[in-house]
Amino acid sequence: MYVGTQYPANSEIEFQILAQLGVNHICGYPTPPGTGDPTLWTVDFLNKYREKVESYGIKLDMVQLPIGATPEQESPNILLGKSPERDREIEICQNIIRNAALAGIPAIKYRLMIIGYPRTKSTLGRGNSIRSAFYWDQVEDKTSIPEWGPISEDEYWERIDYLLKNIVPVAEEYKVRLACHPQDPYTPPGYKGVVRVLGTVEGMKKFVLMHESKYHGINFCQGTICEMLDNPKTEIFDVIKWFGEREKIFNVHFRNIVGKKLAFEETFPDEGDIDMFKTAQAYKEVGYKYMLMPDHTPKISGPDPNNVSFAFCYGYIKAIIQAINQ
């Protein structure tokens, strides 16, 4: 278990900073998210990207499939279940899985969200930093349905099943771990015309047992999982144990919140409700062996807020790992 990051670092200075901070593992983006042509992610292209990352002393642990968080983004037909258009998009994903394996990239993450990351008005955190927040009682429009909706629970599961039956065998053949991000956050069934089937712990359990394979698991976003729970302070540990003991956790977004399901704010790791030291111990106890990564930090002041806030998190994570190992 080690510190990592998912950051679209592409400039020399950004890679240098990561290496200088001791971040030696990364989920990389061969092209910036939502840009470029994924059909051009050939073995040679991915090899050159991996070699570039490794030239800074950083290991390329993972890349991301081009499946967006909304139908307006990448691979819309996978999410909307439109054939034969989705078959072409799935073929692109299959090729990326094969090419990643041949380029020495051992894992891939992806999302199946449709309605993105709903949030309400931001709140102020310490020092007037800005926290992302979601309070169901502040959502003004709870009934409108986008033009592509509604999507029933059964329809959503059919689309997920169709994707899995086409990509899990490829991942198994080429020994590439597939890590799916939960849907963030949980919303009551029917919001935006969707039942967020991967927005509950039970839904995520069902998901990893479909087309079961040791190469089919999840991007365990600890913050998102906590946002599904009525009492995340205590419930998160059983969730870590269930997925961890089954070796279904392929990377961890190691982040914290204050609040609970339908009423939460995203915080720095040291100021939320969740005991991050104990969750790190829980990952160690189940034998988790991959990245602990920052994600969704509050917005801070200054000319480079994202890199500065992530730098704080890298140090925090490295200290926790040192502590639990001693």
Buried (B, 14 or more C-beta within 10 A) or exposed (E): BBBBBBBBBBEEEBBEBBBEBEBBBBBBBBBEBEEBEBEEBBBEBBBEBBEBBEEBEBBBBBBBBBBBBBBEBBBBBBBBBBEEBBEEBBEBBBBBBBBBBBBBBBBBBBBBBBBBBBBBEBBEBEEEBBBBBBBBEEBEEEEEEBEBBEBBBEBBBEBBEBBBEBBBBBBBEBEBBBBBBBBBBBBEEBBBBBBBBBBBBEBBBBBBEBBEBEBBBBBBBBBBBBBBBEEBBEBBBEBBBBBBEBBBBBBBBBBBBBBBBBBBBBBBBEEBBBBBEEBBBBBBBBEBEBBBBBBBBBEBEEEEBEBEBBBBBBEBBBEBBEEBEE
